[in-house]
Amino acid sequence: MEGIWLEYGWTLLVLIGLEGLLSADNALVMAVIAKHLPEDEKKRAINYGILGAFIFRFGALFAISFIAQVWQVQAIGAAYLIYLGLKHIIVTYFGSEKGDTEAEKENEPAGTSFWPTVAKIGLADLAFAIDSILAAVALALALPETPLPDFGGMDGGKFIVVVIAGIAGLVLIKFAAGWFVKLLEVRPGLETVAYMIVAWVGVKLAVITLAHDKVGVLPHDFPHSTGWTIFFWGVLLSIAVGGWFLSGRSAKKDSK
């Protein structure tokens, strides 16, 4: 019995680390979506986003058997994140009306875009909740059975491990979102890099969708394979590191 709990403890540490990585993605998306809002509304939108992340993650946990079957939900999340990232990149580098768009934002009455922004954050939260719970459950299901009663369609011990990891991820989102907002203010050039990461995370969700049993374009185990995992994180880190060195600090911040 002692060996089982040691295995559970080790898996919990791994899951918390995994949730930390997924929470960083989620927090980054919140930061870039809310970036255009005034400071007070930005904080409110992110707080609503954190609340949405909490609701969607726990909702996904209790509905995991349903979510695992409905690949369309994963596909919508993937498409949204890819669209969000590519739209910003295309407008930034190829949009002929970029100046007009920025001027419209400056002249837009305060608060008119608050709730649409919250809705966008909520949709992104749903996509990340699915990704987070599917990844956590995939690891938890490999654990041995415990004497605890079943809960939420899972062994009680496995369910508790997934819940604790999910709570840790939400705590990390709270701190990471505020940090990303400040970072984007200091280094505004990172905004495009952030959207590139958002699109790349969308590709990750698309791969999970294509590997779904009812889609079958990719092998079922491919999204969790060592090769794809190394490739995904290698590309993501390359985007982040390259963007950091290529982005400049805000002149406003430097002048202080």
Secondary structure, DSSP 8 states (H G I E B T S, - for coil): -HHHHHHHHHHHHHHHHHHHHHHHHHHHHHHHHHTTS-HHHHHHHHHHHHHHHHHHHHHHHHTHHHHTT-HHHHHHHHHHHHHHHHHHHHHHHH-TTHHHHHHHHHHS-TTTTHHHHHHHHHHHHHHHHHHHHHHHHHHHTTS---SS--BTTB-HHHHHHHHHHHHHHHHHHHHHHHHHHHHHHH-TTHHHHHHHHHHHHHHHHHHHHHTSTTT-SS-TTGGGSHHHHHHHHHHHHHHHHHHHHHS---HHHHT-
